[in-house]
Amino acid sequence: MCQSCIDQSRRKFLTLSAAGVAAGALALSALPAPARAKGVLPTSLDPDAALAKLKEGNANFMKSPELCANALDKRRSELVEGQAPWATILSCADARVPPELVFGGVNLGELFICRNAGNTADTDVLGTIEYGAAVLGSPLVVVLGHSNCGAMKAACDVARTGAILPGFIEPMIASIVPAAQAVMGKDGDFYANTTRENARMTAEKIGRQSEIVRNFVDEKKVKVVYAIYDLESGKVDFID
Ligand SMILES: [Zn+2]
């Protein structure tokens, strides 16, 4: 990002650690100030610009994936003391869905990423997303589901047959089961419908359970969206 691109008001906003929101009972001022190296400045992108950039990156990934390599060594040294990601991605842990590649070879320091099987929002994920928005200034949260997701299939099996899963997989999948139950018997593919509903419910949960995120959304400083990545075509379908 070039120096002239920096949005002064946004920078001031971040420096204050969202002091406006902290006027409530949230005590955001207790959060650490973002540590930034020289040249690592808060993003100037607003939520819609960040969303457009992700869409453009995914189009590049589909068209010319071989061009999506970056000068990682140079960027790595620039980011030792700080980061300023312009989007937060909650994606599945699936090895076929690496957000940095799916969005067009995004470089180090650009995306703030949470991953787990089924892209669900537990306490750790909610806290991570809040940190990304309040401390790092990320203006966009994307819940990214994908086709042929094993976690969705497991949740569908539990919803349909009452299957019992081993270990911590059981409670992990349990958080997806309500999405499967919500779409069971509806037209279309059960797995695909569950994938979409789970992403929708997760995005909704982030806004409902996180007062920090909700306040940023109300101020139009953060947007929360959900999308589905198609393993076959490479396309990310953002659902409005
Ligand atoms: Zn998955």
Residues whose N, C-alpha, C, O or C-beta is under 5 A from the ligand:
A	BS01	ZN	C92 D94 G118 C149 G150 A151
